Amino acid sequence: MTALDPAIPESAGPESADPARVDRSDLQRRTVRTLIAAQVVGGVGMGSALTVGGLLAEDLSGSKSWSGVATTAITLGAALFALPMSRAATRYGRRFALTAGWAVAAIAAGGVILAAVLGWFPLLIAALLVFGAGTAANLQSRYAATDLADDAGRARALSVVVWSTTVGAVLGPNLNEPGAVVGRALGLPELAGPFLFSIASFAGAGIILWVALRPDPLLVARADLGDRVPPRAGLRGAFAVIRRAPRALLGLATVAFGHVVMVSVMAMTPVHMKDHGTALTLVGLTISLHIAGMYALSPVVGWAADRFGRIPVILGGQLVLLLAVFTAGTSGHSTWRTMVGLVLLGLGWSCCLVAGSALLAESVPAGERPGVQGVSDLLMNLAGAAGGAVSGSVLGMAGYGGLNLVAGLLTAPVLCVAAGFALGRGRRRTA
């Protein structure tokens, strides 16, 4: 295998030129360690910025009604960059695509600071859209962990990378005050200060990936399979691949529907709790516990998906989501029931993300994976943005219980299809 082999673009670099000499198991371990390090470093900047983005939007717009647009802009930005990053991975490998994503996000963080200095709200929204490239890189990193994984360890590899996001989610928000201090020292608005940490952490994540993610796991995986046919490009080609693979369609639906259920309920829970007179400290604790439910147990979910299969964990995830919306939706004035419901909501989301992503990755050819995975992240982020946008109206019309009921109904498509796959497999075993 040479650098001119069609399976490995010459532009990928010499580190990918001879995959035949690579120890696959050793490369997989190094790949996962590199991805974890990049997720931890980059996640700190993401967590720090997300907590002050809404405050900065409110400050520049002069209206509380615009505060929620910051998170929406980042989510839509992640959707916007999902396909370009997947195309870059197809052509040049994961190393180039992920590094580029973090680099673009670092530049966007600088744009946010500039918007704060100029007091220009439209520039802030534009910068936050581009800032979503960091979220896109964060999400697509989980797929890089599956490129060289075997069936017995694919979900665990993916889940460990997902788990590493916990560090940034917990540590990042605690840097807001130090960021404000640094911002004041440099003559910047206080709310712009945390984005200085975003620039540093995103640049650090990109450097880690560029230096250490070699040989490129995706290019090596494609070479292993003798994949010499140029993968289909574009949205239409990716959907064509998905239509030919029913299990891939189930994986994609699991990730997207699980995300919309989680976002729609989570986004309105603080409003519900505040309306019932819950102290802000308890509201914050509830959301923290929810985040812990999303990420802290993901390695356990990955182990279960490898041990018992993707579809049983997907089914289990739907049942956990139903239990979550029932518990939260009937909580009334009970703070502890709301907390339990939100923890279960996070755990159900984790089952959907880990098992659904693993099923999607293994259901399509290696050369087609980046495009299909880009579509998955595109739909996931669009679903989340839609859920967050609509949830407020549903809460106003039907109350918190009604919102949870609607969210519970959204589990039906995945539940029915996954049950059909499970029953069909059971019949084949008994035949």
N, C-alpha and C positions, 0 to 999 in steps of 0.2 A: 504493500500500500504506500503510495507516494503522495506528495503534496498536491499533485495534479489529478489525483483520483476524484471523479465527480462527486463522490460521497462526502468529500471533505474539501470545501472551498479553499483555494490557495490563500485567500485573504484571511482565513481563520488564524494563520500564524503557524510557525514551525512546531509549536508545542502540540499540535494536533496532527502532525504530518504522518506519524507511523503508529496508529492505534494497535497494530498487531503486537507491539512490544509493551503495551500497557497492562499492568496487573489490574484487572477490572474491580476486584473486591477492594484492593487498596485504594484505587481511585475513587470508588464510591464512598469509602469512609472519609477520605480527604475532602471530597465534594461536600458532603453533609456538614463536616466541621467548618468549612469555609462559609457555607451558606448560613449556618448558625451565627458565626461571628459577624457577618454582614448584617443579618437581621437584627441582632442586638444593637449594633452601632447605629444603623439607620433608623431602627424603631424608636430610639431615644428622641431623635429630632422630630419624628412624626408625632409621638405622644405629646411632646412639648408644644408643638404648634397647634395641634387640634384643640387644645383646651383654651387657647387665647384667640383663635381665629374668629370665633363668634363675637367675642368682646371687641376685637379690632373692627369687625364689620359694623357693629352697632355704633362704635365711636366715630367712624368715618362717615357713616350714612346719617347719623343723628336720629336713628329710629330703631327701637327694639324689634320691630317686625322684620328687619333685614338681618338680624343676627344669625338666623338659621341658614342663611344663604351661603355662609362660609363652608359649612360641612357639605352642603349640597354641591357646591362648586368643586370641592376636592373629589367627591364621589363621582361626579360627572367627568372630571378630568381623568380619573382612573379608568373609566370606561373609554374615554377618548383615546388613551394611550395603549389600551390593551392589544388592539390589533396591530398597530405599528411595531410594538415591541415583539409580538409573536412573529411578525414577518422578519424582523431583524434577527431573531433567534434562528429562524429557518435558514436564512442566508448566511449568517456569520457565526451562529452559535450562541449559547446562553451567556457566555462571558461578556461578549460585546453588548448584547441586548440589555442585560441587567445593569452593567456599568453605565450605559448610556441613560437608562431610566433614572438612576440615582443622580447622575450629573445634571440632567435636565431639571430635576427637582431642586437641586442645590441652587441653580441659576434662578429658578422661580422663587425660592425663599428670599433671594436678594431683591427680586421684584416686589415682594410683599413689603420688605423694609423700605424700599423706595416709595411705595404707595403710602405707607404710614408717614414718611417724612413730608411728602407733598400734600398729604391729606386728600388724595384722589381715590374715591371709592371705586370707579370703574376699573382703574388699574389694579386695585386689590383683587377684584373678582377675576380679572384676566389672569393675574399671577397665581391665584389659588387654583384655577383650572389647570394650569401647567404644573402646579405643585402636586397635582394628582398623579403625575408620573412616578413619584415616590411610592404611592400606594400601589400602583400597577407593578412596580418592581418588587415590592414586598410580597404581593400575591403570587407573581409568577415564579418567585424563588422556590415555592413549594413544589412546583412541577420539575424544576431542575434536580431536585432530590430524587425524583423517580426515574430519570433517564437511564441509569445503569443499575437500578434496583431490580432484584428478581421478584417473582410473584409472592414469595413467602415473606418478603421484607419491605415491599413497596409502600404500604400504608404507614408502617412505622417510620420509615425514612421521611416521608412527607409530614407526618404528625410532629416529629421532633423539630422540624423547621418551623411549623406553625406555632409550636409551643414556645420557641425562642422569642416570638413576638411579645410574650408576656413581660419580658424584662423591660422593653421600651415602653409598653403601655403603663407599667407601674412607675418606672423611674422618670420618664419624660415629663409628666405633669409636675413633678417635684422640682424641676429646674426652672419653673416660671419665675419665681422670685429672684434667683440668681441671674436669670436672663434680664429681668428688669433692671437689676443693679448694673450689669454690664452695659445695658442700653443707655442708662443715664450717664454713666461714665464716658460714653462715646458721644453724648449729645443727641441720642436717638429717643423717640417716644418709648415709654416703658413697655407698651404692648408689642413693640417691634423687637425688643431685646431677645425673647426666646427664639426668634427666627435666626439669630446669629448661631445659636446652637444647632439649629436645623441645617444650616449651611455646612457647619463642621462635621456633623454626623453623617449627612448624605455624602459628602465628599469622602469621608472615611470609609463608608460602606462600598462606594465605587472603587476606591483604591484597593481594598481587601479583595474584591472580586476580580479586578483586573490583574492583580499580582498573583493570586493564589488559585483561581478557578481554571486550572490548566493541568493536563489536557482538558479541552472542553467536553463535558459529559455527553451533551447531545450529539456532537459530531462523532464521538467515539461510538455511541450507541447506534447511530445510523450506519457507520462503517461495519459494525458487528453483524448487522442484518443484510449487508450487501445492498443497501438502499442507494441505488444510483439514479433513480428516476426523480427529476425535479418535483418537489411537492407542489400541489395546487396552491395558488395564492388567492387571497381575497376571501371575503365573507361568503360568497356563493360556493366557492370550492370547499370551504370548511363545513358548511351545512350539508353539502353533498356527501362528504365523508361521514358525517354524523348520521345522516339518513340511512346509510348502508350498515350502520352498527347500532342496533337497538339498545345494547347495553351502554354505549357511549351517550345515547340520547337520555337514558335514565340517569346517568351520572350528571349530565349537564342540568337536567331538570331538578335533580336533588339539590345541587349547589344553589341554583337560582331561587327556587321556591323556599328553601330553608333560610336563605338570606333575607328575602322579603318578609317572611314571618317574623324573624328576629328583629329586623330594623323597625318595622311598623309598631311593634309592641314596646320595644326598648325606648324609642324616640319619645313616646307619649307617657311613659311611666313617671318621669320626674314631674310632669304637669299634673298627672293624677294624684301623686303623693302630696304635692304642694297644695292642691285644691282641698285635700283632706286635712290640712294643717300639720303635715309631717315636717319635722325639723330638717333644715338643709343638710345637717351632718348625716342624718339617716338616709336622706336622698342620695348623697354622695357615696355612703357605704353600700347602698343597694346597687348602684351602678358599678362600683368596684367589685362587688361579689359577682355581679353578672359577667364582667370581663374575666374574672377568675374562672367562672364556669365555661367561658368560651375557649380559653387557652390552656389553663393549668392541667386539665385532664386529657389533653389531646394525645399524649403518648399512650395512655391507656386505651383511648379510642382506636388509635392506630394498631396497637397490639390485638385488640378484639377484631378489627377488620381483617388482619392477616390470619388470625387463628380461626375465626368462625365464618369469614367470608364478607365481602363488601355488602351484598344485598341484605343479609340479616342485620348488619349494623345500620344500614339505611332504614330498614323497617323499624328498628329500635329507636332510631333518631326521630322518626315521625311520631312514635308513641310518646317519647319524652316531650316533644313539642306540644302534643295534645294535652299532656298532663300539665305542662307549664302554663298554657293559656287558660286551662280550667282553674288552676290554682290562683293565678294572677287575676283572672277575670272575675272570680268570686271572692276576691280579697276584701272588698269594701274598705272599711277603715283600718283593717288589720295590716300593720306594717310588716310583721314577720311573714305573713302569707305572701305579700307582694315580693319580699326578698326571696323566699323559697321559689316562687314562680319565675323570677328573673334568673336565678341560678340555674334552674332547670332549662330555661330558654337558652342560656348560653351553652349548656351541655348538649342540648338537641341540635343547636347550630353546629357545634364541633363535630358531632356524628355525621351531619350532612356534608360538611366541608371536607372532612378527611376521607370518609368512605366514598363519597361522590367523586371527589377529585382522583382518588386512586382508581376507581372503576373507569372513569373517563380516560385516564392515561394509558391503561392497559388494553383498552378496547379498540384502539386505532393504531395503524402502523407508525413506527418511530418517526419517519420523515414527515408525517401529517400531524404529529402531536402539537407542535407549537401553534399552528393555525387554529386547531380545534380548541386548544387551551385558551388562546386569545379570545375566541368567541365565548367561551365559558365565563371568563372574567368580565367581558363586555356585558353579557346578559346579567351576571351577578350584580355588577355595579349599577346598571340601569334599573334592575329590580329594586335594589336598595334605595336608590334615589326616588323611585316612584312610591315605594312604601312609606318613606319618610314624608314625602309631599302630601300623600293622600291621608295619612293616619290622623292628622289634625282635624280634617273635615269629618272623618268617621267618628272620632272622639266627640266632636261637637254635636253630631246628630244622634249617635247611639250610646255614648258614654264609654267608659273604660271596659265594661263588661262586653258591650257590643263590639268594640274594637278587637278584643281577644277572640270573640266568636268568629268574626270575619277572618282573622288570622288563622284560627284553627281549621276553617274550611279550606284554606289554601294548602293544607297538607294532603287533601284527598287525592289529587292527581298522582303524586309520587307514591302515596300509600297503596293505591290501587295497582299501579304498574309494577311496583316492587313486589307486591304480594303475588301478582301474576307470574313474575319471573321465579319467585320462590316455589310456588305451587307446580309450575312446569318442570322445574328441576327435580322436585320431589317425585313427580310422576315418572320421569325418566329413570330415577334410581330404583323405583319399585317395578318397572316394566321388565 
